[in-house]
Amino acid sequence: MSGDREVRSVRVQIFGEEHIIKGQASQEYIENLASLVDRRLDEVQKMNPLLPRHRVAILVAINLANELEKLRAEHADLVALLEEAN
């Protein structure tokens, strides 16, 4: 992510729709995030072609939240190991 605090607007395509994302991160970072979300949406849509778009989005959000929680737990475990080592 960018170290500056300038807010920029980045135009991206997600799930076949154009969106403008505003943030302080670099354009490349925002585009990479949008690409990740787009790929995930496409994957879930292909596995569940009859699922409505909003349900596809909910499944992707749940999957990403699950990944985040697992990473938080791993991080907490690693911090605890580091504290034990000191």
N, C-alpha and C positions, 0 to 999 in steps of 0.2 A: 504494500500500500504506500501511497505517497505520503511524504512527511509534511507537505504544506497543508494549509487549511482553506485553500480556494475551493469553493463549491463549483462543480462543473456539471453540465448536462450531457449525457451520452445517449444517443439513439441506438437501440438494440432491437433485435427480432427474437421474440420468445413465443414458442408454440404457434408460429404463424402470424403473430400480431406484433406491431411496432409499439415499443414502449420507450419513454424517455426516463432514464434513471438519473437522479441527481445525487451527488455525493462528493466527498472530499478525496476519495481514492483516485488513482490515475485512470485515464480512459481505458488503458489496456486491462487493468484489474477489473473494472466494471464490466467490460466486454467479456472477459474470461468467466466471471460469475454468471453472466447472462447465458453464455454458451453452455456452462455446466447445467444450469436449470433447464435450458432448452433440450439438451440431450436426455436428461432424466425424464422430462415430460414425454419426449418421443418414445423412450424405452417402455415406459409404463403404458402409453397409448397402444404401442404395438403388441404388448402382451395382453391387453384388455381392450380390443378394438370397439366393443359396444359400450364401454363406459363413458358417461358424459364427461365433457372437458373439466367441469368443476370437481368431479370426483377424482379424475386423474391428478389434478392439482393438489387435492387433499392427500392422496396417497403419496405423492412426491414430498409434500411438506412433512408428513409423518415419517417417511423414510429418512429424510435429511435431519429431522429432529432426533431420531433414534441414533443416527451416526454421531451427531453432536454430543448426545448424552454419553455414548460409549467413549468418545474421545475425552470428555471431561473426567470420566471415571478413571481412564488410563492415566491422564495427567495427574490427578490427585494421588494415584498409586505411586507414580514416579516421584512426585514431590515428597511423599512420605518416605520412600526408599532413600532419597537424597538426604533427608533430614536425619534418618537413622544412621546413615554412613558418616555424618558429621558428628 
